[in-house]
Amino acid sequence: MFETQLNFDHRLYNIHALDETSEAYGEHLSVTLTHGESSTDGKFTVEGDDGPMIVDAFCNHVLFLTIEAYRQGSDA
């Protein structure tokens, strides 16, 4: 089992993108997000040997959705 914790600064990671990605990746990992004023803490648990890769993919997807929101004029 792979476990890790990450901090997502809201200047780079959109809160809504974090929540949407959390739902989308629900079959692949367990994540608990705790939103603060300027950042979000994430606790990840992944079964199997691909944990680091799956968490990296999660982060990349959040960035993709954040960029997409920015391009559409949404900074929320």
Long-range contacts (C-beta under 8 A, 24 or more apart in sequence): 1-45, 1-46, 1-47, 1-51, 2-44, 2-45, 2-46, 2-47, 2-48, 2-49, 2-51, 2-52, 2-55, 3-43, 3-44, 3-45, 3-46, 3-51, 4-43, 4-44, 4-51, 4-52, 4-55, 5-41, 5-42, 5-43, 5-44, 6-41, 6-42, 6-44, 6-55, 6-59, 7-39, 7-40, 7-41, 7-42, 8-39, 8-40, 8-41, 8-42, 8-62, 9-38, 9-39, 10-38, 10-39, 10-40, 11-38, 12-63, 12-66, 13-40, 13-62, 13-63, 13-66, 14-62, 14-65, 14-66, 14-69, 14-70, 14-75, 14-76, 15-40, 15-76, 16-65, 16-69, 16-76, 17-62, 17-63, 17-65, 17-66, 17-69, 18-42, 18-62, 20-65, 21-58, 21-61, 21-62, 21-65, 24-61, 25-54, 25-57, 25-58, 25-61, 28-54, 29-54, 29-55, 29-58, 31-58
